[in-house]
Amino acid sequence: MTTDTQSPTTTKGQRYLARVFVSLKPTVNDPEGATVANALGSLGFEGVERVRSGRYFEVTLFASDEHTASTSVDQMCSRLLANPVIETYSLTVEEAD
Amino acid sequence: MTTDTQSPTTTKGQRYLARVFVSLKPTVNDPEGATVANALGSLGFEGVERVRSGRYFEVTLFASDEHTASTSVDQMCSRLLANPVIETYSLTVEEAD
């Protein structure tokens, strides 16, 4: 009797953790960031010049290698996670446990 | 006539850029992340195991040194930027131009 003895790693590739940082382009108004900056001042924090708000995603995915994972997540960003008209994004990829 | 000739750097300290990453604790439900993961599957991205959503802030502030800036931003996180009951946060601080 032959059964599938391949481990998940063999069938799906290595597991990677991608961290995606999405922020508004510098020229785009950021009322949430401005509100946070004001609130920090009200709480007594001095020296705050500016706050910009954004979004953060952790994507766990299987891929054959790090380059493939990075390319895939980059496409996810441009197609879904970020709005390229008003936002920029950056990402890091590392092997996950 | 003596005027204030001190530069902003001298009076306010050095400018630092802090990046703050706020994410939900692992045990907390994340419907936004689950929705994004489903949407990625619908778009044809294979191998996505999990997506966790969070928030990202860039705080520009003046401080006398990097340690002071880091301590200050850490307090901002615990008092305003993150909800310590359901969220965790991490931060990096670097000198800004």
Backbone of each chain as ProteinMPNN parsed JSONL, in Angstrom:
{"seq_chain_A": "MTTDTQSPTTTKGQRYLARVFVSLKPTVNDPEGATVANALGSLGFEGVERVRSGRYFEVTLFASDEHTASTSVDQMCSRLLANPVIETYSLTVEEAD", "coords_chain_A": {"N_chain_A": [[0.857, -1.198, 0.0], [0.733, 2.066, -0.998], [1.106, 5.143, 0.401], [0.57, 8.694, 0.708], [3.374, 10.049, 1.712], [4.641, 12.368, 1.813], [5.842, 15.287, 3.362], [4.203, 18.299, 4.536], [5.902, 20.407, 3.927], [7.323, 19.478, 1.727], [5.333, 19.221, -0.196], [4.044, 21.717, -0.368], [6.016, 23.586, -0.299], [8.283, 25.846, 1.359], [7.395, 27.505, 4.423], [6.672, 30.907, 4.666], [6.929, 34.119, 6.244], [5.531, 37.123, 5.563], [5.821, 40.567, 6.014], [3.907, 43.376, 5.606], [3.858, 46.784, 4.917], [1.779, 49.413, 4.625], [1.418, 52.666, 3.566], [0.131, 56.027, 3.373], [0.746, 58.075, 0.52], [3.128, 60.769, 0.629], [1.966, 63.211, -0.163], [-0.703, 62.95, 0.261], [-3.562, 63.744, 2.14], [-3.866, 63.035, 5.636], [-5.995, 62.584, 7.813], [-6.44, 60.901, 10.025], [-3.874, 60.433, 11.033], [-3.214, 63.081, 11.708], [-5.069, 63.565, 13.716], [-4.246, 61.721, 15.645], [-1.723, 62.795, 16.216], [-2.488, 65.242, 17.382], [-3.866, 64.235, 19.609], [-1.801, 63.019, 21.004], [-0.332, 65.262, 21.731], [-2.215, 66.411, 23.475], [-2.128, 64.555, 25.486], [0.218, 65.139, 26.659], [2.616, 64.567, 25.469], [5.532, 65.81, 24.234], [7.184, 67.399, 21.471], [6.343, 65.993, 19.276], [6.228, 65.92, 15.886], [4.907, 65.052, 13.583], [2.465, 62.649, 12.598], [1.903, 59.792, 10.74], [-0.522, 57.648, 9.518], [-1.112, 54.192, 8.815], [-1.421, 50.899, 7.334], [-0.912, 47.51, 8.369], [0.142, 44.31, 7.542], [0.433, 40.855, 8.216], [1.411, 38.228, 6.363], [1.17, 34.866, 6.033], [2.554, 32.401, 4.114], [2.989, 29.681, 1.756], [5.756, 28.869, -0.251], [8.053, 28.141, -2.929], [10.584, 29.22, -2.758], [12.382, 32.037, -1.29], [12.465, 34.222, -3.002], [10.336, 33.751, -4.759], [8.232, 33.87, -2.929], [8.424, 36.549, -2.138], [7.933, 37.893, -4.566], [5.327, 37.064, -5.043], [3.94, 38.184, -2.841], [4.387, 40.846, -3.348], [2.819, 41.187, -5.628], [0.328, 40.691, -4.455], [0.133, 42.973, -2.902], [0.004, 45.066, -4.812], [-2.325, 44.414, -6.097], [-4.352, 44.064, -4.187], [-3.832, 44.683, -1.392], [-2.825, 47.275, -1.145], [-3.682, 50.566, -2.265], [-2.64, 51.716, -5.15], [-2.913, 54.282, -6.141], [-3.036, 56.182, -4.099], [-1.456, 55.183, -2.103], [1.633, 53.868, -0.781], [3.772, 51.001, -0.488], [5.754, 48.717, 1.443], [7.69, 45.76, 1.961], [8.766, 42.9, 3.839], [10.28, 39.685, 3.832], [10.557, 36.625, 5.476], [11.768, 33.395, 6.51], [9.395, 31.282, 8.032], [8.568, 29.475, 11.037]], "CA_chain_A": [[0.0, 0.0, 0.0], [1.527, 3.287, -1.024], [0.374, 6.326, 0.867], [1.285, 9.959, 0.526], [4.212, 10.252, 2.893], [5.338, 13.65, 1.708], [5.518, 16.26, 4.403], [3.646, 19.544, 3.975], [6.977, 21.235, 3.391], [7.671, 19.003, 0.407], [4.261, 19.433, -1.159], [3.641, 23.119, -0.513], [7.162, 24.484, -0.218], [8.617, 26.372, 2.679], [6.472, 28.507, 4.955], [7.296, 32.228, 4.82], [6.146, 35.184, 6.874], [5.757, 38.426, 4.927], [5.27, 41.723, 6.713], [3.603, 44.4, 4.609], [3.586, 48.094, 5.508], [1.102, 50.266, 3.648], [1.234, 54.023, 4.094], [-0.321, 57.008, 2.401], [1.794, 58.868, -0.116], [3.37, 61.981, 1.415], [1.124, 64.339, -0.553], [-2.107, 62.652, 0.545], [-4.022, 64.124, 3.474], [-3.989, 61.918, 6.564], [-6.685, 63.108, 8.996], [-6.26, 60.017, 11.181], [-2.562, 60.739, 11.591], [-3.258, 64.403, 12.339], [-5.831, 63.412, 14.959], [-3.373, 61.033, 16.607], [-0.699, 63.755, 16.638], [-3.143, 66.154, 18.329], [-4.169, 63.515, 20.848], [-0.533, 62.831, 21.725], [-0.055, 66.544, 22.368], [-3.129, 66.565, 24.608], [-1.697, 63.637, 26.552], [1.429, 65.671, 27.265], [3.836, 64.197, 24.747], [6.087, 66.977, 23.549], [8.169, 67.152, 20.425], [5.793, 65.24, 18.155], [6.105, 66.805, 14.736], [3.947, 64.55, 12.611], [2.128, 61.23, 12.652], [1.253, 59.276, 9.543], [-1.121, 56.358, 9.82], [-1.105, 53.241, 7.713], [-1.878, 49.557, 7.674], [0.151, 46.525, 8.531], [-0.356, 42.944, 7.36], [1.345, 39.71, 8.275], [0.897, 37.196, 5.466], [1.89, 33.588, 6.097], [2.279, 31.701, 2.862], [3.93, 28.653, 1.32], [6.359, 29.148, -1.55], [9.203, 27.273, -3.169], [11.772, 29.902, -2.241], [12.105, 33.365, -0.759], [12.216, 35.145, -4.107], [8.962, 33.492, -5.204], [7.336, 34.404, -1.896], [8.488, 38.003, -2.194], [7.247, 38.317, -5.785], [3.899, 36.815, -4.855], [3.382, 39.169, -1.901], [4.413, 42.13, -4.044], [1.617, 41.221, -6.47], [-0.826, 40.848, -3.551], [0.076, 44.377, -2.501], [-0.433, 45.961, -5.883], [-3.674, 44.055, -6.549], [-5.394, 44.067, -3.152], [-3.539, 45.221, -0.059], [-2.592, 48.72, -1.204], [-4.273, 51.313, -3.379], [-1.447, 52.379, -5.704], [-3.166, 55.689, -6.475], [-2.783, 57.056, -2.948], [-0.641, 54.532, -1.074], [2.856, 53.143, -1.102], [3.935, 49.864, 0.412], [7.03, 48.02, 1.464], [7.486, 44.44, 2.552], [9.901, 42.049, 4.169], [9.922, 38.262, 3.837], [11.506, 35.768, 6.18], [11.276, 32.031, 6.723], [8.631, 31.094, 9.268], [8.8, 28.157, 11.66]], "C_chain_A": [[0.889, 1.244, 0.0], [0.653, 4.466, -0.587], [1.221, 7.568, 0.631], [2.094, 10.243, 1.795], [4.961, 11.573, 2.831], [4.9, 14.601, 2.817], [4.903, 17.493, 3.751], [4.718, 20.419, 3.34], [7.318, 20.819, 1.959], [6.591, 19.347, -0.612], [3.965, 20.912, -1.411], [4.828, 24.064, -0.617], [7.36, 24.946, 1.211], [7.576, 27.397, 3.119], [7.234, 29.82, 5.163], [6.342, 33.188, 5.519], [6.519, 36.501, 6.203], [5.1, 39.508, 5.777], [5.118, 42.841, 5.699], [3.224, 45.697, 5.326], [3.008, 48.981, 4.422], [0.94, 51.644, 4.263], [0.784, 54.947, 2.98], [0.868, 57.724, 1.778], [1.925, 60.202, 0.613], [2.43, 63.139, 1.082], [-0.352, 64.139, -0.213], [-2.441, 63.054, 1.975], [-4.228, 62.908, 4.354], [-4.661, 62.419, 7.84], [-6.515, 62.219, 10.221], [-4.916, 60.305, 11.859], [-2.545, 62.08, 12.309], [-3.993, 64.337, 13.672], [-4.976, 62.751, 16.032], [-2.304, 61.993, 17.125], [-1.275, 64.749, 17.646], [-3.392, 65.477, 19.665], [-2.899, 63.304, 21.665], [-0.134, 64.128, 22.421], [-0.929, 66.766, 23.598], [-2.723, 65.687, 25.783], [-0.378, 64.08, 27.187], [2.718, 65.265, 26.581], [4.327, 65.404, 23.951], [7.029, 66.533, 22.436], [7.652, 66.346, 19.258], [5.571, 66.193, 16.987], [4.986, 66.358, 13.804], [3.681, 63.074, 12.868], [1.449, 60.859, 11.342], [0.712, 57.891, 9.872], [-1.093, 55.464, 8.583], [-1.621, 51.9, 8.164], [-0.724, 48.577, 7.63], [-0.464, 45.141, 8.372], [0.766, 41.947, 7.577], [0.73, 38.601, 7.441], [1.773, 35.956, 5.611], [1.544, 32.802, 4.848], [3.333, 30.641, 2.594], [4.458, 29.021, -0.063], [7.612, 28.3, -1.692], [10.497, 27.915, -2.681], [11.419, 31.339, -1.885], [11.781, 34.353, -1.871], [10.785, 34.991, -4.624], [7.957, 34.074, -4.213], [7.266, 35.92, -1.989], [7.735, 38.533, -3.419], [5.741, 38.182, -5.64], [3.268, 37.875, -3.952], [3.377, 40.558, -2.534], [3.179, 42.272, -4.95], [0.355, 41.369, -5.618], [-0.999, 42.308, -3.156], [-0.511, 45.235, -3.603], [-1.851, 45.649, -6.335], [-4.731, 44.19, -5.47], [-5.03, 44.879, -1.907], [-3.355, 46.732, -0.058], [-3.328, 49.313, -2.397], [-3.16, 52.148, -4.001], [-1.65, 53.847, -6.063], [-2.753, 56.604, -5.314], [-1.826, 56.448, -1.925], [0.662, 53.967, -1.631], [2.964, 51.977, -0.128], [5.371, 49.379, 0.377], [6.796, 46.696, 2.156], [8.811, 43.775, 2.872], [9.403, 40.615, 4.174], [10.989, 37.499, 4.599], [10.911, 34.375, 6.307], [10.532, 31.97, 8.036], [8.908, 29.697, 9.803], [7.935, 27.087, 10.999]], "O_chain_A": [[1.701, 1.435, 0.905], [-0.406, 4.723, -1.161], [2.426, 7.488, 0.389], [1.538, 10.632, 2.823], [5.805, 11.864, 3.678], [3.718, 14.688, 3.151], [5.064, 17.708, 2.55], [4.472, 21.09, 2.338], [7.567, 21.659, 1.094], [6.89, 19.717, -1.747], [3.671, 21.307, -2.539], [4.661, 25.226, -0.986], [6.688, 24.49, 2.137], [6.958, 28.068, 2.292], [8.308, 29.835, 5.764], [5.121, 33.081, 5.402], [7.667, 36.94, 6.263], [3.954, 39.366, 6.203], [6.074, 43.211, 5.017], [2.381, 45.704, 6.222], [3.665, 49.264, 3.42], [0.388, 51.78, 5.356], [1.022, 54.688, 1.8], [1.88, 57.951, 2.442], [0.944, 60.712, 1.155], [2.129, 63.96, 1.949], [-1.158, 65.054, -0.381], [-1.699, 62.743, 2.907], [-4.703, 61.871, 3.891], [-3.986, 62.655, 8.842], [-6.453, 62.723, 11.342], [-4.83, 60.408, 13.082], [-1.948, 62.215, 13.377], [-3.588, 64.977, 14.643], [-4.982, 63.173, 17.189], [-2.008, 62.013, 18.319], [-0.632, 65.065, 18.647], [-3.161, 66.063, 20.723], [-2.928, 63.402, 22.892], [0.342, 64.109, 23.556], [-0.457, 67.244, 24.629], [-2.952, 66.041, 26.94], [0.089, 63.464, 28.145], [3.804, 65.587, 27.064], [3.613, 65.939, 23.103], [7.589, 65.438, 22.467], [8.409, 66.034, 18.339], [4.812, 67.156, 17.096], [4.216, 67.176, 13.301], [4.568, 62.34, 13.304], [0.527, 61.542, 10.896], [1.42, 57.061, 10.443], [-1.054, 55.945, 7.451], [-2.193, 51.775, 9.248], [0.286, 48.785, 6.958], [-1.479, 44.836, 8.998], [1.905, 42.173, 7.169], [-0.342, 38.092, 7.767], [2.974, 35.999, 5.343], [0.371, 32.565, 4.56], [4.436, 30.696, 3.139], [3.697, 29.434, -0.938], [8.161, 27.806, -0.708], [11.406, 27.214, -2.237], [10.307, 31.801, -2.14], [10.924, 35.221, -1.706], [10.106, 35.982, -4.894], [6.963, 34.687, -4.604], [6.185, 36.505, -1.927], [6.987, 39.506, -3.318], [4.978, 39.056, -6.053], [2.197, 38.4, -4.256], [2.471, 41.354, -2.288], [2.575, 43.342, -5.026], [-0.576, 42.079, -5.998], [-2.116, 42.82, -3.083], [-1.414, 46.036, -3.364], [-2.521, 46.515, -6.898], [-5.9, 44.408, -5.787], [-5.838, 45.673, -1.426], [-3.691, 47.398, 0.921], [-3.563, 48.642, -3.402], [-2.774, 53.176, -3.445], [-0.68, 54.578, -6.266], [-2.187, 57.674, -5.533], [-1.427, 57.125, -0.977], [0.759, 53.635, -2.813], [2.326, 51.971, 0.925], [6.102, 49.602, -0.588], [5.803, 46.531, 2.865], [9.836, 44.055, 2.252], [8.24, 40.356, 4.483], [12.184, 37.707, 4.389], [9.696, 34.198, 6.22], [10.974, 32.532, 9.038], [9.426, 28.842, 9.085], [7.993, 25.92, 11.387]]}, "seq_chain_B": "MTTDTQSPTTTKGQRYLARVFVSLKPTVNDPEGATVANALGSLGFEGVERVRSGRYFEVTLFASDEHTASTSVDQMCSRLLANPVIETYSLTVEEAD", "coords_chain_B": {"N_chain_B": [[22.045, 93.9, 19.436], [20.597, 91.023, 20.467], [19.617, 88.07, 19.107], [17.648, 85.073, 18.859], [19.631, 82.664, 17.903], [19.784, 79.995, 17.843], [19.594, 76.857, 16.287], [16.791, 74.82, 15.18], [17.464, 72.184, 15.762], [19.176, 72.414, 17.923], [17.532, 73.529, 19.861], [15.291, 71.838, 20.057], [16.263, 69.294, 19.993], [17.362, 66.27, 18.357], [15.863, 65.124, 15.282], [13.752, 62.366, 15.061], [12.607, 59.352, 13.477], [10.06, 57.241, 14.162], [8.84, 54.013, 13.718], [5.899, 52.304, 14.104], [4.391, 49.251, 14.793], [1.377, 47.777, 15.079], [-0.351, 44.985, 16.13], [-2.944, 42.506, 16.317], [-3.292, 40.4, 19.182], [-2.29, 36.942, 19.078], [-4.41, 35.227, 19.846], [-6.707, 36.607, 19.413], [-9.609, 37.126, 17.507], [-9.57, 37.888, 14.023], [-11.279, 39.224, 11.831], [-10.95, 40.931, 9.61], [-8.432, 40.236, 8.615], [-8.969, 37.557, 7.932], [-10.836, 37.939, 5.919], [-9.291, 39.253, 3.997], [-7.484, 37.188, 3.416], [-9.225, 35.311, 2.255], [-10.025, 36.8, 0.032], [-7.62, 37.025, -1.349], [-7.28, 34.369, -2.082], [-9.453, 34.139, -3.841], [-8.559, 35.778, -5.838], [-6.699, 34.231, -7.002], [-4.289, 33.728, -5.811], [-2.195, 31.334, -4.569], [-1.395, 29.195, -1.789], [-1.549, 30.824, 0.395], [-1.635, 30.932, 3.787], [-2.462, 32.286, 6.083], [-3.642, 35.507, 7.062], [-2.924, 38.324, 8.937], [-4.213, 41.307, 10.157], [-3.252, 44.685, 10.857], [-2.14, 47.796, 12.344], [-0.22, 50.638, 11.336], [2.108, 53.073, 12.149], [3.863, 56.074, 11.486], [5.855, 58.021, 13.333], [7.1, 61.159, 13.66], [9.392, 62.797, 15.591], [10.947, 65.072, 17.934], [13.781, 64.629, 19.953], [16.143, 64.323, 22.661], [17.978, 62.232, 22.518], [18.397, 58.922, 21.03], [17.517, 56.914, 22.749], [15.793, 58.257, 24.498], [13.845, 59.04, 22.653], [12.871, 56.533, 21.869], [11.84, 55.536, 24.301], [9.835, 57.419, 24.765], [8.118, 56.994, 22.553], [7.381, 54.394, 23.063], [5.798, 54.759, 25.33], [3.771, 56.285, 24.142], [2.612, 54.296, 22.584], [1.586, 52.473, 24.502], [-0.244, 54.071, 25.773], [-1.908, 55.264, 23.858], [-1.684, 54.477, 21.06], [-1.88, 51.705, 20.819], [-4.094, 49.093, 21.924], [-3.655, 47.61, 24.831], [-5.012, 45.41, 25.809], [-5.922, 43.747, 23.753], [-4.052, 43.963, 21.781], [-0.694, 43.816, 20.466], [2.474, 45.489, 20.198], [5.246, 46.707, 18.279], [8.284, 48.539, 17.779], [10.475, 50.654, 15.895], [13.229, 52.902, 15.909], [14.803, 55.537, 14.27], [17.29, 57.919, 13.22], [16.075, 60.843, 11.681], [16.108, 62.824, 8.688]], "CA_chain_B": [[20.771, 93.185, 19.478], [20.799, 89.567, 20.497], [18.445, 87.297, 18.657], [17.777, 83.627, 19.066], [20.291, 82.086, 16.729], [19.861, 78.541, 17.955], [18.863, 76.118, 15.262], [15.781, 73.928, 15.754], [18.097, 70.983, 16.287], [19.72, 72.709, 19.237], [16.488, 73.805, 20.834], [14.328, 70.741, 20.229], [16.919, 67.995, 19.917], [17.451, 65.641, 17.044], [14.597, 64.598, 14.761], [13.75, 60.908, 14.908], [11.442, 58.724, 12.849], [9.691, 55.972, 14.795], [7.841, 53.199, 13.007], [5.178, 51.512, 15.102], [3.579, 48.179, 14.21], [0.399, 47.292, 16.056], [-1.089, 43.837, 15.61], [-3.798, 41.819, 17.28], [-2.69, 39.23, 19.819], [-2.6, 35.733, 18.285], [-5.659, 34.569, 20.241], [-7.85, 37.481, 19.117], [-10.184, 36.974, 16.169], [-9.199, 38.95, 13.093], [-12.126, 39.044, 10.644], [-10.399, 41.644, 8.448], [-7.367, 39.383, 8.071], [-9.577, 36.389, 7.298], [-11.458, 38.402, 4.676], [-8.207, 39.491, 3.044], [-6.972, 35.876, 3.0], [-10.207, 34.764, 1.308], [-9.985, 37.581, -1.208], [-6.398, 36.647, -2.063], [-7.579, 33.082, -2.714], [-10.347, 34.393, -4.972], [-7.772, 36.418, -6.905], [-5.832, 33.228, -7.605], [-3.032, 33.541, -5.075], [-2.208, 30.052, -3.877], [-0.397, 28.99, -0.744], [-1.737, 31.748, 1.522], [-2.134, 30.193, 4.94], [-3.121, 33.145, 7.055], [-3.338, 36.936, 7.01], [-3.299, 39.073, 10.141], [-4.188, 42.732, 9.854], [-2.85, 45.535, 11.965], [-1.989, 49.203, 12.008], [1.167, 51.066, 11.173], [2.242, 54.522, 12.335], [5.176, 56.709, 11.424], [5.84, 59.176, 14.229], [8.284, 62.003, 13.6], [9.446, 63.557, 16.85], [12.231, 65.597, 18.371], [14.191, 64.128, 21.264], [17.557, 64.602, 22.909], [18.761, 61.109, 21.994], [17.578, 57.834, 20.505], [16.894, 56.188, 23.859], [14.664, 59.08, 24.934], [12.813, 58.936, 21.62], [12.298, 55.194, 21.935], [11.032, 55.45, 25.524], [8.667, 58.255, 24.567], [7.198, 56.337, 21.614], [6.849, 53.228, 23.766], [4.693, 55.255, 26.164], [2.666, 56.636, 23.225], [1.956, 53.048, 22.179], [0.806, 51.855, 25.577], [-1.309, 54.977, 26.216], [-2.838, 55.699, 22.814], [-1.648, 53.857, 19.735], [-2.297, 50.295, 20.879], [-4.951, 48.681, 23.035], [-2.865, 46.505, 25.377], [-5.847, 44.25, 26.136], [-6.06, 42.839, 22.608], [-3.039, 44.199, 20.758], [0.718, 43.953, 20.802], [3.105, 46.442, 19.293], [6.704, 46.786, 18.269], [8.671, 49.816, 17.182], [11.877, 50.925, 15.574], [13.516, 54.333, 15.905], [16.026, 55.901, 13.559], [17.439, 59.357, 13.011], [15.473, 61.34, 10.446], [16.877, 63.919, 8.08]], "C_chain_B": [[21.052, 91.68, 19.469], [19.501, 88.877, 20.092], [18.698, 85.817, 18.919], [18.379, 83.005, 17.811], [20.394, 80.566, 16.818], [19.034, 77.879, 16.862], [17.803, 75.254, 15.94], [16.405, 72.682, 16.371], [18.613, 71.225, 17.7], [18.617, 72.869, 20.266], [15.588, 72.603, 21.091], [15.003, 69.38, 20.326], [16.916, 67.48, 18.491], [16.07, 65.15, 16.599], [14.731, 63.085, 14.551], [12.476, 60.45, 14.214], [11.212, 57.382, 13.518], [8.641, 55.277, 13.946], [7.211, 52.256, 14.023], [4.281, 50.503, 14.384], [2.666, 47.634, 15.286], [-0.339, 46.113, 15.44], [-1.91, 43.202, 16.715], [-3.029, 40.658, 17.906], [-3.139, 37.969, 19.082], [-3.948, 35.099, 18.61], [-6.9, 35.386, 19.887], [-8.316, 37.27, 17.677], [-9.841, 38.171, 15.282], [-10.012, 38.785, 11.81], [-11.59, 39.768, 9.415], [-9.309, 40.804, 7.785], [-7.931, 38.173, 7.348], [-10.211, 36.761, 5.966], [-10.407, 38.638, 3.598], [-7.658, 38.166, 2.529], [-7.917, 35.232, 1.991], [-10.146, 35.473, -0.031], [-8.741, 37.229, -2.027], [-6.597, 35.3, -2.775], [-8.455, 33.264, -3.948], [-9.605, 35.013, -6.146], [-6.775, 35.452, -7.538], [-4.492, 33.048, -6.912], [-3.116, 32.244, -4.282], [-1.162, 30.04, -2.759], [-0.521, 29.957, 0.42], [-2.351, 30.977, 2.683], [-2.956, 31.086, 5.86], [-2.73, 34.592, 6.802], [-3.797, 37.558, 8.325], [-3.191, 40.546, 9.805], [-3.785, 43.522, 11.09], [-2.742, 46.974, 11.515], [-0.522, 49.597, 12.062], [1.206, 52.578, 11.318], [3.696, 54.932, 12.122], [5.101, 57.988, 12.253], [7.168, 59.914, 14.084], [8.311, 62.863, 14.844], [10.858, 64.059, 17.107], [12.543, 65.04, 19.758], [15.687, 64.351, 21.413], [18.455, 63.464, 22.423], [17.823, 59.961, 21.63], [16.857, 57.081, 21.626], [15.66, 56.942, 24.37], [13.511, 58.984, 23.933], [12.1, 57.597, 21.715], [11.386, 55.036, 23.151], [9.732, 56.226, 25.361], [7.645, 57.565, 23.657], [6.601, 55.087, 22.245], [5.67, 53.629, 24.658], [3.495, 55.661, 25.306], [1.887, 55.387, 22.842], [1.059, 52.532, 23.282], [-0.344, 52.749, 26.014], [-2.316, 55.316, 25.128], [-2.86, 54.812, 21.563], [-2.134, 52.413, 19.735], [-3.228, 50.079, 22.059], [-4.299, 47.444, 23.663], [-3.685, 45.269, 25.74], [-5.855, 43.251, 24.981], [-4.935, 42.97, 21.589], [-1.616, 44.142, 21.33], [1.33, 44.957, 19.835], [4.622, 46.265, 19.333], [7.069, 48.082, 17.575], [10.154, 49.85, 16.869], [12.048, 52.442, 15.566], [14.82, 54.562, 15.15], [16.088, 57.414, 13.424], [16.809, 59.747, 11.688], [16.324, 62.498, 9.932], [16.523, 65.245, 8.739]], "O_chain_B": [[21.679, 91.159, 18.546], [18.442, 89.095, 20.681], [19.827, 85.391, 19.166], [17.706, 82.847, 16.792], [21.016, 79.928, 15.969], [17.917, 78.3, 16.563], [17.897, 74.982, 17.137], [15.925, 72.182, 17.388], [18.506, 70.358, 18.568], [18.74, 72.407, 21.4], [15.169, 72.375, 22.226], [14.358, 68.405, 20.71], [16.518, 68.173, 17.554], [15.222, 64.808, 17.423], [15.69, 62.604, 13.948], [11.418, 61.067, 14.339], [12.059, 56.491, 13.453], [7.669, 55.895, 13.511], [7.905, 51.507, 14.71], [3.515, 50.858, 13.488], [3.13, 47.092, 16.289], [-0.892, 46.23, 14.347], [-1.605, 43.345, 17.899], [-2.216, 40.013, 17.245], [-4.238, 37.929, 18.527], [-4.568, 34.493, 17.736], [-8.023, 34.907, 20.045], [-7.507, 37.24, 16.75], [-9.824, 39.314, 15.737], [-9.504, 38.27, 10.814], [-11.75, 39.283, 8.295], [-9.263, 40.676, 6.562], [-7.444, 37.797, 6.282], [-10.137, 36.001, 5.001], [-10.6, 38.276, 2.438], [-7.393, 38.031, 1.334], [-7.473, 34.672, 0.989], [-10.207, 34.846, -1.088], [-8.804, 37.145, -3.253], [-6.15, 35.109, -3.906], [-8.232, 32.625, -4.976], [-9.97, 34.805, -7.304], [-6.087, 35.804, -8.496], [-3.648, 32.287, -7.386], [-3.991, 32.075, -3.433], [-0.181, 30.782, -2.794], [0.299, 29.929, 1.338], [-3.451, 30.436, 2.571], [-4.011, 30.688, 6.353], [-1.61, 34.87, 6.375], [-4.926, 37.34, 8.765], [-2.194, 40.986, 9.233], [-3.963, 43.071, 12.221], [-3.2, 47.33, 10.429], [0.292, 48.972, 12.742], [0.426, 53.287, 10.682], [4.626, 54.231, 12.522], [4.372, 58.92, 11.912], [8.23, 59.354, 14.355], [7.353, 63.584, 15.122], [11.832, 63.534, 16.566], [11.672, 64.988, 20.627], [16.404, 64.541, 20.431], [19.571, 63.709, 21.966], [16.62, 60.017, 21.886], [15.712, 56.661, 21.459], [14.62, 56.341, 24.638], [12.348, 58.862, 24.321], [10.873, 57.533, 21.65], [10.295, 54.474, 23.049], [8.665, 55.762, 25.762], [6.451, 57.552, 23.956], [5.443, 54.755, 21.991], [4.667, 52.918, 24.728], [2.347, 55.42, 25.68], [0.657, 55.407, 22.78], [-0.098, 52.189, 23.037], [-1.325, 52.256, 26.569], [-3.467, 55.626, 25.436], [-3.928, 54.444, 21.073], [-2.731, 51.953, 18.761], [-3.16, 50.79, 23.063], [-4.376, 46.353, 23.099], [-3.122, 44.196, 25.957], [-5.802, 42.042, 25.207], [-4.86, 42.188, 20.641], [-1.388, 44.389, 22.515], [0.765, 45.237, 18.778], [5.185, 45.744, 20.295], [6.25, 48.661, 16.86], [10.965, 49.168, 17.494], [11.111, 53.175, 15.251], [15.81, 53.865, 15.368], [15.07, 58.101, 13.505], [16.988, 59.057, 10.684], [17.144, 63.064, 10.656], [17.066, 66.285, 8.365]]}, "name": "protein", "num_of_chains": 2, "seq": "MTTDTQSPTTTKGQRYLARVFVSLKPTVNDPEGATVANALGSLGFEGVERVRSGRYFEVTLFASDEHTASTSVDQMCSRLLANPVIETYSLTVEEADMTTDTQSPTTTKGQRYLARVFVSLKPTVNDPEGATVANALGSLGFEGVERVRSGRYFEVTLFASDEHTASTSVDQMCSRLLANPVIETYSLTVEEAD"}
